[in-house]
Amino acid sequence: MLAAALAVAALGLAGCPRYGVIDDGTSISWGPANGGKLINPQKLPRRGDGFYIPPRWAQRGNNWGTDEMMSLITYAGRRIAAAYPGAELAVADISPRRGGRTRWHSSHQTGRDVDLVYFVTDDRGKPVQWNDMRKMDENGVTRPGLDPATGQPLPTYHFDVQRNWALVRAVLENPAADVQYIFCADWLKQRMIDYALSIGEPKDVVAAATYIVRQPIGARAHDDHFHVRIYCSASDAQEGCEDYGRMWWTRRDRKYIEHARRSLVATLPIPGAQLSQMPAMLSLSSLPFRGFVPRQ
């Protein structure tokens, strides 16, 4: 009887009655990404294998997220570092320690969103380790501007399509979490899709990218950084985590395969491709639909 009473007491202490969830010691993403909370999060260190948090974002303290998000960032950072020695993934905001709204974001409330700084090169094509976000034009070049500290013109940087595509592929292939969105301006997405096709990247990965990488509707174009959002984990969904928005593609459920077969696309160099109102989308009728599964 005493053991049973202690067990019940422990369960009561572990619960989070305000949100109606039971705390098992792992992270819990509760509610929708733009109106939720974060329980028992992990803290991303300022520097790890293949990634770091630039000072601008480190001082904010929004480096808390779910177990799955931390695993995704670590996996992507290690993939980039292995493929491009010396390269480091610059990680901006994830979520506050307890989640909720901040003055910088309306989303990023549940530990399932992260902003990743674009990889760039200089005018000579040399990779640059960049600690900033600046808007890029249709040619993938930073827009002119002045340094607020000195008043001098800012240097020109170029969207590094090779490393940015490698990052997108690593995020899509991460084994920890299914990715719902990678927000990115259409004109930058198009450069990556063209590049991926030109080097013969796996067609199922390219197909997934055409759906998951997208310019958000009714929001900023995201022409200065990637915004990655992952789906609720199965356990968090049982505790009140809410996915919202279109579920374009998941590895688990093979969603939207038939829809993908019927879709048209714009401006891609594929024989027989037809134009539509959906920019940077791949004609998927010619691709093998085995389902997009994570690499083991």
KAUR-V113786 format. One line per field, one symbol per residue. burial: 1 if it has 16 or more other C-alpha atoms within 10 Angstrom, else 0. Layout:
BEGIN
burial: ???
END
This chain:
BEGIN
burial: 00000000000000000000101000111111111111111111000011111100110001111111111111111111100000111111111111111000001111111111111110000010011001111001110000000000000011111011111111111111111111111111111111010000001111111111111100001111111111111001101111100001111000001001001111110000100000111111000010111000
END
